Amino acid sequence: MFRIAICDDNLVNLNDEKDLAIKYISQYTDSYSCDTFLSGVELVEDREKLRSYDLILLDWEMDDLNGLDTAKVIREESEKVIIAFVTQYADFAPEGYKVDADRYVIKNEPIFEQQVAECIEYAYKKALTANKYITDFSEGTFRINVKDIIFIESSNHYLYFHIKGKKILKQRNSMDHILTCLDDNMVHLHRNYVVNLRFVTKILNQWAIVNDNGTNRTIPIRRGFEKDFRQRFYDYLGRIND
């Protein structure tokens, strides 16, 4: 599900932007939502929902809470959501760098629709590469970011997902299938285990030491997997330290 939020205190502009967003996101996927808000205050009221968005089209000039201050609240909750400012003037761009704005869409310009289309394309393609989610579990439907999965354990035709800040969730599935749904930082190091390199603290002999919500867990490394796993771990450390 690709989630869009649009925030503009002008109802006409809000509806126009929504129509354009739906027009262009529907060219890429049928699985999307598009929520609208008439103020920054309304947008940031539900912090949990705020964290779920992939793209936020945000009016720069609003009463009560302007676009920049709204974006600051958004960034407190999410570093990954794409923020696109919708503004009358492009000279606000330097201010937008303070909140890592990705795009600027200029109102009342002949290329306005084209800019919205490009913004949607950029956000959707970035979301495809940046975020993957697992959604269906025995306990119910949840939207779990792959980046937050600490490790996965396979047992008796079920997968057990150990998740950052959450309880363990269960899913009837095979390890071979779930591997197609994960990102490159999830490594299959044992027949019954996949670990997230983001949570590996060190390798000790035939064990990967994993930070499982404050507890050090030892995950066995299968014989024959050691060399590849060590290389993947060192490559990951190199990337994050560049």
Summary of the structure (lengths in Angstrom):
residues: 242
radius of gyration: 21.0
end to end distance: 32.1
largest distance: 63.4
contacts: 738
relative contact order: 0.09
helix: 38%
strand: 33%
